[in-house]
Amino acid sequence: PDRQAKRQMIALQQLPELLRRVKELEKRLEAMGEPPAASEPD
């Protein structure tokens, strides 16, 4: 249980960075002419 809790804490800490990376990739796709597949409103 303790190991799982640590993994969850690390994952939560990485969420803002992951969101930033996803948004950056979506911008790159749009620049290439590919609309995001399933974008959700902010």
Backbone as ProteinMPNN parsed JSONL, in Angstrom:
{"seq_chain_A": "PDRQAKRQMIALQQLPELLRRVKELEKRLEAMGEPPAASEPD", "coords_chain_A": {"N_chain_A": [[0.821, -1.214, 0.0], [1.927, 1.27, 0.802], [3.857, 1.675, -1.135], [2.281, 1.944, -3.41], [0.922, 4.299, -2.78], [3.013, 6.139, -2.85], [3.652, 6.012, -5.564], [1.318, 7.058, -6.653], [1.41, 9.673, -5.662], [3.672, 10.661, -6.981], [2.788, 10.486, -9.622], [0.675, 12.336, -9.58], [2.108, 14.673, -9.158], [3.329, 14.926, -11.596], [1.342, 15.564, -13.367], [0.731, 18.364, -14.169], [2.923, 18.93, -15.887], [2.589, 16.943, -17.827], [0.128, 17.73, -18.937], [0.889, 20.167, -20.058], [2.661, 19.254, -22.001], [0.949, 17.76, -23.658], [-0.751, 19.775, -24.64], [1.113, 21.278, -26.077], [1.86, 19.417, -28.035], [-0.602, 19.153, -29.352], [-0.81, 21.706, -30.46], [1.304, 21.586, -32.264], [0.38, 19.592, -34.002], [-1.882, 20.86, -35.071], [-0.613, 22.91, -36.44], [0.531, 21.447, -38.423], [-1.628, 20.823, -39.873], [-3.358, 18.965, -38.899], [-6.202, 18.44, -37.146], [-6.874, 18.282, -33.588], [-7.796, 15.107, -32.28], [-9.77, 14.421, -30.245], [-10.547, 16.848, -28.655], [-11.094, 18.455, -25.546], [-13.165, 20.954, -24.098], [-11.692, 23.701, -22.343]], "CA_chain_A": [[0.0, 0.0, 0.0], [2.778, 2.456, 0.882], [4.494, 1.83, -2.441], [1.263, 2.461, -4.33], [0.662, 5.696, -2.42], [4.137, 6.922, -3.368], [3.505, 6.083, -7.023], [0.221, 7.984, -6.937], [1.876, 11.033, -5.387], [4.573, 11.046, -8.069], [1.967, 10.689, -10.817], [-0.045, 13.602, -9.423], [3.068, 15.767, -9.316], [3.698, 15.021, -13.006], [0.194, 15.95, -14.189], [0.84, 19.661, -14.856], [3.891, 18.817, -16.98], [1.976, 16.139, -18.883], [-0.873, 18.565, -19.6], [1.617, 21.136, -20.876], [3.203, 18.544, -23.162], [-0.164, 17.416, -24.545], [-1.183, 20.995, -25.326], [2.158, 21.617, -27.045], [1.74, 18.476, -29.154], [-1.807, 19.516, -30.098], [-0.478, 22.889, -31.26], [2.148, 21.144, -33.385], [-0.479, 18.889, -34.954], [-2.696, 21.857, -35.767], [0.276, 23.617, -37.355], [0.771, 20.535, -39.538], [-2.887, 20.646, -40.573], [-4.12, 17.874, -38.297], [-6.949, 18.894, -35.966], [-6.843, 17.324, -32.479], [-8.816, 14.074, -32.443], [-10.877, 14.565, -29.295], [-10.188, 17.896, -27.702], [-12.138, 18.811, -24.602], [-13.108, 22.384, -23.767], [-10.969, 23.994, -21.1]], "C_chain_A": [[0.857, 1.268, 0.0], [3.437, 2.73, -0.461], [3.512, 2.422, -3.45], [0.969, 3.93, -4.041], [1.772, 6.59, -2.948], [4.029, 7.088, -4.878], [2.407, 7.071, -7.405], [0.647, 9.426, -6.705], [2.779, 11.526, -6.514], [3.77, 11.331, -9.333], [1.218, 12.015, -10.739], [0.88, 14.8, -9.61], [3.425, 15.978, -10.78], [2.553, 15.516, -13.888], [0.335, 17.312, -14.866], [1.805, 19.618, -16.043], [3.3, 18.016, -18.139], [0.93, 16.945, -19.647], [-0.207, 19.579, -20.524], [2.14, 20.469, -22.145], [2.102, 18.185, -24.159], [-0.62, 18.644, -25.328], [-0.168, 21.413, -26.382], [2.069, 20.701, -28.264], [0.505, 18.778, -29.997], [-1.543, 20.728, -30.982], [0.362, 22.499, -32.47], [1.313, 20.432, -34.446], [-1.33, 19.87, -35.749], [-1.855, 22.609, -36.786], [0.57, 22.764, -38.588], [-0.512, 20.28, -40.333], [-3.728, 19.513, -40.042], [-4.878, 18.407, -37.089], [-6.848, 17.865, -34.844], [-8.024, 16.365, -32.577], [-10.017, 14.308, -31.532], [-10.511, 15.608, -28.257], [-11.383, 18.217, -26.824], [-12.046, 20.297, -24.309], [-12.422, 22.609, -22.438], [-11.866, 24.486, -20.026]], "O_chain_A": [[0.556, 2.225, -0.713], [3.56, 3.882, -0.876], [3.871, 3.291, -4.244], [0.788, 4.719, -4.968], [1.502, 7.684, -3.442], [4.283, 8.168, -5.411], [2.55, 7.828, -8.365], [0.278, 10.31, -7.478], [2.666, 12.671, -6.95], [4.039, 12.306, -10.036], [1.136, 12.739, -11.732], [0.473, 15.822, -10.161], [3.785, 17.087, -11.172], [2.78, 15.855, -15.05], [0.074, 17.404, -16.066], [1.529, 20.207, -17.088], [3.49, 18.372, -19.302], [0.853, 16.854, -20.872], [-0.679, 19.822, -21.635], [2.072, 21.045, -23.23], [2.3, 18.294, -25.369], [-0.85, 18.565, -26.534], [-0.548, 21.854, -27.467], [2.19, 21.163, -29.399], [0.552, 18.672, -31.223], [-1.999, 20.776, -32.125], [0.158, 23.015, -33.569], [1.511, 20.641, -35.643], [-1.48, 19.726, -36.962], [-2.331, 22.914, -37.88], [0.827, 23.295, -39.669], [-0.481, 19.596, -41.356], [-4.716, 19.131, -40.669], [-4.256, 18.791, -36.098], [-6.745, 16.671, -35.128], [-9.132, 16.776, -32.921], [-11.152, 14.383, -32.002], [-10.201, 15.277, -27.113], [-12.525, 18.248, -27.283], [-10.945, 20.847, -24.276], [-12.552, 21.804, -21.517], [-11.406, 24.775, -18.922]]}, "name": "protein", "num_of_chains": 1, "seq": "PDRQAKRQMIALQQLPELLRRVKELEKRLEAMGEPPAASEPD"}
